[in-house]
Amino acid sequence: MVATFLVALSLQLAQPDGLAVEGERLGRFSTLFAVCEPYYAVDIEAGRRLADEFARRSTGSGWTAAQRNAAYERGRTLERAEIGIVMESADVTPQEARRHLRQMFPRLKRRCQDLAREVPGSISDVEAGDRRLDAAARRLR
């Protein structure tokens, strides 16, 4: 009986709840809204509406602000890693920094395009943003 309970508990703990997954997804989106904005026509209000709706539902489910922030931060960390954003880097030469940006731009472009598909209305002109991002990458060469 105790073993059955422990197995059930471990399965429950191993599977993240829907709100945790959604919170991480919103953390990813918040990162994308911020890093896509210099290149794309981004509607920040679309992101705020998603976050407000999530805050309302998660609060109704008993979540605290700390739980929401932890889920968002996990998502932000995952998205920065996906794109290749390095938050802290010591002893990087300007040449290494330019190389890193060149390597990051194609992933950033793909992720901004993904945001446009996943959150309708978040980016209004993907083609123009793609051109700006490509031009920025060419300037680094």
Residue frames as a rotation matrix with the C-alpha (Angstrom) as fourth column:
MET 1
0.571 0.821 0.000 0.00
0.821 -0.571 0.000 0.00
0.000 0.000 -1.000 0.00
VAL 2
0.493 -0.480 -0.726 2.79
0.079 -0.806 0.586 2.43
-0.866 -0.346 -0.360 0.88
ALA 3
-0.584 -0.746 0.321 4.69
0.361 0.115 0.925 1.44
-0.727 0.656 0.202 -2.29
THR 4
-0.097 0.639 0.763 1.60
0.992 -0.002 0.128 2.13
0.083 0.769 -0.633 -4.41
PHE 5
0.821 0.394 -0.413 1.24
0.477 -0.871 0.117 5.56
-0.313 -0.293 -0.903 -2.82
LEU 6
0.098 -0.881 -0.463 4.91
0.021 -0.464 0.886 6.36
-0.995 -0.097 -0.026 -3.39
VAL 7
-0.620 -0.258 0.741 4.71
0.693 0.264 0.671 5.32
-0.369 0.929 0.015 -7.06
ALA 8
0.336 0.833 0.440 1.58
0.926 -0.377 0.005 7.43
0.170 0.406 -0.898 -7.57
LEU 9
0.761 -0.103 -0.641 3.23
0.240 -0.873 0.425 10.39
-0.603 -0.477 -0.639 -5.80
SER 10
-0.297 -0.951 -0.083 6.42
0.192 -0.145 0.971 10.10
-0.936 0.272 0.225 -7.86
LEU 11
-0.412 0.231 0.881 4.41
0.911 0.132 0.391 9.98
-0.026 0.964 -0.265 -11.10
GLN 12
0.694 0.719 -0.020 2.47
0.720 -0.693 0.041 13.04
0.015 -0.043 -0.999 -10.01
LEU 13
0.521 -0.572 -0.633 5.66
0.061 -0.715 0.697 14.94
-0.851 -0.402 -0.338 -9.16
ALA 14
-0.471 -0.777 0.417 7.38
0.452 0.194 0.871 13.94
-0.758 0.598 0.260 -12.40
GLN 15
-0.244 0.470 0.848 4.58
0.936 -0.114 0.332 15.31
0.253 0.875 -0.412 -14.56
PRO 16
-0.964 -0.104 -0.245 4.39
0.175 -0.941 -0.290 19.10
-0.201 -0.323 0.925 -14.56
ASP 17
-0.071 0.996 -0.047 0.91
0.626 0.008 -0.779 20.50
-0.776 -0.084 -0.625 -14.29
GLY 18
0.245 0.274 0.930 -0.62
0.959 -0.207 -0.192 22.40
0.140 0.939 -0.313 -17.18
LEU 19
0.990 0.135 -0.030 -0.15
0.138 -0.970 0.199 25.76
-0.002 -0.201 -0.980 -15.50
ALA 20
0.355 -0.930 -0.098 3.57
0.019 -0.097 0.995 25.17
-0.935 -0.355 -0.017 -14.96
VAL 21
-0.248 -0.400 0.882 4.02
0.853 0.341 0.395 24.29
-0.459 0.851 0.257 -18.63
GLU 22
0.534 0.532 0.657 2.00
0.779 -0.612 -0.138 27.30
0.329 0.586 -0.741 -19.69
GLY 23
0.902 -0.252 -0.351 3.97
0.024 -0.781 0.624 29.58
-0.432 -0.571 -0.698 -17.36
GLU 24
-0.091 -0.975 0.202 7.23
0.326 0.163 0.931 28.40
-0.941 0.150 0.303 -18.90
ARG 25
-0.082 0.140 0.987 5.79
0.996 0.049 0.076 28.93
-0.038 0.989 -0.143 -22.37
LEU 26
0.874 0.443 0.201 4.84
0.444 -0.895 0.042 32.49
0.199 0.052 -0.979 -21.42
GLY 27
0.536 -0.776 -0.332 8.35
0.009 -0.388 0.922 33.06
-0.844 -0.497 -0.200 -20.07
ARG 28
-0.337 -0.598 0.727 9.68
0.744 0.304 0.595 31.96
-0.577 0.742 0.343 -23.46
PHE 29
0.313 0.557 0.769 7.24
0.906 -0.418 -0.066 34.30
0.285 0.717 -0.636 -25.18
SER 30
0.926 0.044 -0.375 8.23
0.206 -0.890 0.406 37.24
-0.316 -0.453 -0.834 -22.98
THR 31
-0.035 -0.998 -0.051 11.86
0.207 -0.057 0.977 36.72
-0.978 0.023 0.208 -23.99
LEU 32
-0.366 -0.072 0.928 10.88
0.907 0.195 0.373 36.53
-0.208 0.978 -0.006 -27.65
PHE 33
0.731 0.649 0.210 8.78
0.675 -0.733 -0.084 39.68
0.099 0.204 -0.974 -27.47
ALA 34
0.721 -0.492 -0.489 11.80
-0.036 -0.730 0.682 41.52
-0.692 -0.474 -0.544 -26.05
VAL 35
-0.273 -0.954 0.128 14.49
0.103 0.103 0.989 40.20
-0.957 0.283 0.070 -28.40
CYS 36
-0.216 0.248 0.944 12.35
0.959 0.233 0.158 40.32
-0.181 0.940 -0.288 -31.56
GLU 37
0.619 0.642 -0.452 11.21
0.593 -0.759 -0.267 43.91
-0.515 -0.103 -0.851 -30.99
PRO 38
-0.042 -0.652 -0.757 14.33
-0.165 -0.743 0.649 45.65
-0.985 0.153 -0.076 -32.40
TYR 39
-0.912 -0.410 0.031 13.83
-0.076 0.242 0.967 43.85
-0.404 0.879 -0.252 -35.73
TYR 40
-0.655 0.740 0.151 10.11
0.649 0.450 0.614 43.10
0.387 0.500 -0.775 -36.04
ALA 41
-0.492 0.629 0.602 6.87
-0.559 -0.758 0.336 45.07
0.668 -0.171 0.725 -35.58
VAL 42
-0.725 0.119 -0.679 5.98
0.483 0.790 -0.377 43.48
0.492 -0.601 -0.630 -32.23
ASP 43
0.094 0.824 0.558 2.67
-0.326 -0.504 0.800 44.07
0.941 -0.257 0.221 -30.43
ILE 44
-0.862 -0.506 0.030 3.71
-0.159 0.214 -0.964 44.01
0.481 -0.836 -0.265 -26.76
GLU 45
-0.342 0.817 0.465 0.03
-0.933 -0.235 -0.273 44.29
-0.114 -0.527 0.842 -25.75
ALA 46
0.411 0.447 -0.795 -0.59
-0.573 0.804 0.156 40.82
0.709 0.392 0.586 -27.23
GLY 47
-0.375 -0.651 -0.660 1.96
0.210 0.634 -0.745 39.44
0.903 -0.418 -0.101 -24.78
ARG 48
-0.890 0.080 0.450 0.49
-0.435 -0.446 -0.782 41.40
0.138 -0.891 0.432 -21.88
ARG 49
0.108 0.994 -0.030 -2.96
-0.962 0.112 0.248 40.00
0.249 0.002 0.968 -22.62
LEU 50
0.269 -0.091 -0.959 -1.56
-0.081 0.990 -0.117 36.44
0.960 0.109 0.258 -22.50
ALA 51
-0.730 -0.641 -0.237 0.24
0.210 0.119 -0.970 37.15
0.651 -0.758 0.048 -19.22
ASP 52
-0.655 0.548 0.520 -2.81
-0.750 -0.555 -0.360 38.82
0.091 -0.626 0.774 -17.63
GLU 53
0.384 0.823 -0.419 -5.06
-0.754 0.541 0.371 35.90
0.532 0.174 0.829 -18.58
PHE 54
0.012 -0.473 -0.881 -2.52
0.226 0.860 -0.458 33.41
0.974 -0.194 0.117 -17.20
ALA 55
-0.902 -0.351 0.251 -2.17
-0.124 -0.346 -0.930 35.42
0.413 -0.870 0.269 -13.96
ARG 56
-0.212 0.912 0.351 -5.94
-0.961 -0.259 0.094 35.43
0.176 -0.317 0.932 -13.53
ARG 57
0.575 0.465 -0.673 -6.29
-0.439 0.869 0.226 31.68
0.691 0.165 0.704 -14.09
SER 58
-0.215 -0.731 -0.647 -3.24
0.299 0.582 -0.757 30.70
0.930 -0.356 0.094 -12.05
THR 59
-0.828 -0.001 0.560 -4.34
-0.478 -0.521 -0.707 32.90
0.293 -0.854 0.431 -9.13
GLY 60
0.181 0.981 0.070 -7.74
-0.949 0.156 0.273 31.23
0.257 -0.116 0.959 -9.31
SER 61
0.587 -0.044 -0.809 -5.94
-0.037 0.996 -0.081 27.88
0.809 0.078 0.583 -9.04
GLY 62
0.977 -0.119 -0.175 -4.10
0.185 0.078 0.980 28.98
-0.103 -0.990 0.098 -5.90
TRP 63
0.226 -0.949 0.220 -0.77
0.880 0.102 -0.465 29.95
0.419 0.298 0.858 -7.43
THR 64
0.509 -0.190 -0.840 1.32
0.474 -0.752 0.458 32.64
-0.719 -0.631 -0.293 -5.79
ALA 65
0.906 -0.262 -0.332 3.20
-0.415 -0.705 -0.575 35.40
-0.083 0.658 -0.748 -7.60
ALA 66
-0.014 -0.969 0.248 6.43
-0.807 0.157 0.568 33.60
-0.590 -0.193 -0.784 -6.69
GLN 67
-0.042 0.063 0.997 5.24
0.275 0.960 -0.049 30.41
-0.960 0.272 -0.057 -8.42
ARG 68
0.895 0.399 0.201 4.30
0.317 -0.250 -0.915 32.38
-0.315 0.882 -0.350 -11.53
ASN 69
0.674 -0.691 -0.261 7.64
-0.725 -0.687 -0.052 34.18
-0.143 0.225 -0.964 -11.57
ALA 70
-0.167 -0.735 0.657 9.54
-0.461 0.647 0.607 30.90
-0.872 -0.201 -0.447 -11.15
ALA 71
0.299 0.350 0.888 7.69
0.581 0.672 -0.460 29.38
-0.758 0.653 -0.002 -14.12
TYR 72
0.994 0.051 -0.096 8.32
-0.035 -0.688 -0.725 32.50
-0.103 0.724 -0.682 -16.22
GLU 73
0.368 -0.929 -0.043 12.01
-0.837 -0.351 0.419 32.48
-0.405 -0.118 -0.907 -15.31
ARG 74
-0.109 -0.355 0.928 12.39
0.080 0.928 0.364 28.81
-0.991 0.114 -0.072 -16.27
GLY 75
0.649 0.440 0.621 10.87
0.640 0.125 -0.758 29.66
-0.411 0.889 -0.200 -19.65
ARG 76
0.904 -0.360 -0.232 13.10
-0.415 -0.869 -0.270 32.71
-0.104 0.340 -0.935 -20.11
THR 77
0.038 -0.937 0.347 16.18
-0.641 0.244 0.728 30.64
-0.767 -0.249 -0.591 -19.33
LEU 78
0.048 0.057 0.997 15.12
0.474 0.878 -0.073 27.95
-0.879 0.476 0.015 -21.81
GLU 79
0.883 0.356 0.305 14.46
0.431 -0.361 -0.827 30.49
-0.185 0.862 -0.473 -24.55
ARG 80
0.645 -0.727 -0.234 17.75
-0.701 -0.685 0.197 32.32
-0.304 0.037 -0.952 -24.03
ALA 81
-0.205 -0.721 0.661 19.53
-0.277 0.691 0.668 28.97
-0.939 -0.046 -0.342 -24.34
GLU 82
0.374 0.444 0.814 17.51
0.627 0.526 -0.574 28.10
-0.683 0.726 -0.082 -27.48
ILE 83
0.998 0.035 0.060 18.47
0.067 -0.713 -0.698 31.36
0.019 0.700 -0.713 -29.18
GLY 84
0.263 -0.964 -0.042 22.02
0.862 0.254 -0.438 31.38
0.433 0.079 0.898 -27.84
ILE 85
0.536 -0.027 0.844 21.81
-0.210 -0.972 0.103 34.49
0.818 -0.232 -0.526 -25.69
VAL 86
-0.112 -0.649 -0.753 24.62
0.815 0.373 -0.443 34.65
0.569 -0.663 0.487 -23.16
MET 87
0.830 0.542 0.129 23.71
0.360 -0.698 0.619 36.83
0.426 -0.468 -0.775 -20.20
GLU 88
0.762 -0.642 0.087 27.13
-0.479 -0.468 0.743 36.94
-0.436 -0.607 -0.664 -18.55
SER 89
0.807 -0.565 0.173 30.39
0.557 0.630 -0.542 36.37
0.197 0.533 0.823 -20.32
ALA 90
0.707 -0.630 -0.321 33.80
-0.159 -0.585 0.795 37.34
-0.689 -0.511 -0.514 -19.02
ASP 91
-0.228 -0.970 -0.087 36.87
-0.257 -0.026 0.966 37.99
-0.939 0.243 -0.244 -21.15
VAL 92
0.356 0.375 0.856 35.13
0.757 0.422 -0.499 37.96
-0.548 0.826 -0.134 -24.53
THR 93
-0.734 -0.640 -0.229 36.92
0.336 -0.634 0.696 39.81
-0.591 0.434 0.680 -27.29
PRO 94
-0.135 0.693 -0.708 34.93
-0.616 -0.619 -0.488 42.01
-0.776 0.370 0.510 -29.67
GLN 95
-0.548 -0.123 -0.828 35.68
-0.795 0.386 0.468 39.53
0.262 0.914 -0.309 -32.45
GLU 96
-0.960 0.207 -0.186 34.29
0.253 0.929 -0.269 36.63
0.117 -0.306 -0.945 -30.38
ALA 97
-0.467 0.828 -0.311 31.20
0.073 -0.314 -0.947 38.70
-0.881 -0.465 0.087 -29.53
ARG 98
-0.190 0.367 -0.911 30.56
-0.909 -0.416 0.022 39.44
-0.371 0.832 0.413 -33.23
ARG 99
-0.796 -0.149 -0.587 31.00
-0.412 0.844 0.343 35.75
0.444 0.515 -0.733 -34.10
HIS 100
-0.860 0.507 -0.066 28.56
0.377 0.542 -0.751 34.79
-0.345 -0.671 -0.656 -31.39
LEU 101
-0.235 0.801 -0.551 25.98
-0.371 -0.598 -0.711 37.29
-0.898 0.037 0.438 -32.70
ARG 102
-0.406 0.040 -0.913 26.36
-0.909 0.082 0.408 35.97
0.091 0.996 0.003 -36.25
GLN 103
-0.914 0.029 -0.404 25.70
0.026 1.000 0.013 32.47
0.404 0.001 -0.915 -34.94
MET 104
-0.732 0.648 -0.210 22.75
0.307 0.038 -0.951 33.65
-0.609 -0.760 -0.227 -32.85
PHE 105
-0.583 0.515 -0.628 20.90
-0.650 -0.760 -0.021 35.62
-0.488 0.396 0.778 -35.57
PRO 106
-0.643 0.408 -0.648 19.59
-0.429 0.510 0.746 32.62
0.634 0.758 -0.153 -37.59
ARG 107
-0.672 0.409 -0.617 18.17
0.678 0.675 -0.291 31.04
0.298 -0.614 -0.731 -34.42
LEU 108
-0.698 0.415 -0.584 16.66
0.130 -0.728 -0.673 34.39
-0.704 -0.546 0.454 -33.40
LYS 109
-0.686 0.429 -0.588 15.07
-0.728 -0.392 0.563 34.77
0.011 0.814 0.581 -36.83
ARG 110
-0.630 0.434 -0.643 13.53
0.069 0.857 0.511 31.29
0.773 0.277 -0.570 -36.62
ARG 111
-0.653 0.372 -0.660 12.23
0.754 0.238 -0.612 31.85
-0.070 -0.897 -0.436 -33.10
CYS 112
-0.720 0.421 -0.551 10.67
-0.276 -0.903 -0.329 35.22
-0.636 -0.085 0.767 -34.03
GLN 113
-0.615 0.505 -0.606 8.94
-0.626 0.155 0.764 33.52
0.479 0.849 0.221 -36.95
ASP 114
-0.643 0.360 -0.676 7.73
0.515 0.857 -0.034 30.83
0.567 -0.370 -0.736 -34.52
LEU 115
-0.761 0.355 -0.543 6.35
0.352 -0.476 -0.806 33.54
-0.544 -0.805 0.237 -32.21
ALA 116
-0.694 0.501 -0.517 4.43
-0.694 -0.658 0.294 35.06
-0.193 0.562 0.804 -35.12
ARG 117
-0.497 0.504 -0.707 2.83
-0.265 0.687 0.676 31.66
0.826 0.523 -0.208 -35.81
GLU 118
-0.601 0.188 -0.776 2.17
0.663 0.660 -0.353 30.68
0.446 -0.727 -0.522 -32.19
VAL 119
-0.305 0.485 -0.820 0.74
0.614 -0.558 -0.558 34.03
-0.728 -0.674 -0.128 -31.04
PRO 120
-0.075 0.323 0.944 -1.34
0.955 -0.249 0.161 35.50
0.286 0.913 -0.289 -33.87
GLY 121
0.787 0.390 0.478 -1.00
0.342 -0.921 0.190 39.28
0.514 0.014 -0.857 -33.98
SER 122
0.665 -0.583 -0.467 2.22
0.485 -0.139 0.864 39.36
-0.568 -0.801 0.190 -31.98
ILE 123
-0.518 -0.819 -0.248 4.29
0.194 -0.395 0.898 40.31
-0.833 0.416 0.364 -35.04
SER 124
0.442 0.844 -0.304 2.63
-0.064 -0.308 -0.949 42.25
-0.894 0.440 -0.082 -37.82
ASP 125
0.841 -0.174 -0.513 5.28
-0.537 -0.150 -0.830 42.18
0.068 0.973 -0.220 -40.58
VAL 126
0.693 -0.556 0.459 7.53
0.140 0.729 0.671 39.14
-0.707 -0.400 0.583 -40.45
GLU 127
0.600 -0.472 0.646 9.14
0.787 0.205 -0.582 39.71
0.142 0.858 0.494 -43.86
ALA 128
0.638 -0.367 0.677 10.32
-0.171 -0.925 -0.340 43.22
0.751 0.101 -0.653 -42.97
GLY 129
0.739 -0.354 0.574 11.72
-0.613 0.003 0.790 41.93
-0.281 -0.935 -0.215 -39.67
ASP 130
0.705 -0.484 0.519 13.52
0.509 0.854 0.105 39.11
-0.495 0.190 0.848 -41.46
ARG 131
0.583 -0.479 0.656 15.13
0.534 -0.383 -0.754 41.67
0.613 0.790 0.032 -43.79
ARG 132
0.659 -0.326 0.678 16.23
-0.584 -0.790 0.187 43.87
0.475 -0.519 -0.711 -40.85
LEU 133
0.731 -0.376 0.569 17.70
-0.313 0.556 0.770 40.86
-0.606 -0.741 0.289 -39.04
ASP 134
0.654 -0.499 0.569 19.52
0.742 0.568 -0.356 39.70
-0.145 0.655 0.741 -42.19
ALA 135
0.602 -0.422 0.678 20.92
0.111 -0.797 -0.594 43.22
0.791 0.433 -0.433 -42.68
ALA 136
0.713 -0.336 0.616 22.12
-0.701 -0.337 0.628 43.29
-0.004 -0.879 -0.476 -39.07
ALA 137
0.711 -0.452 0.539 23.85
0.217 0.870 0.443 39.94
-0.669 -0.198 0.716 -39.57
ARG 138
0.623 -0.486 0.613 25.56
0.708 0.016 -0.706 41.21
0.333 0.874 0.353 -42.75
ARG 139
0.709 -0.357 0.608 26.89
-0.371 -0.922 -0.109 44.28
0.600 -0.148 -0.787 -40.91
LEU 140
0.726 -0.420 0.544 28.69
-0.489 0.240 0.839 41.96
-0.483 -0.875 -0.031 -38.48
ARG 141
0.820 -0.397 0.412 30.62
0.532 0.796 -0.289 40.16
-0.213 0.456 0.864 -41.22
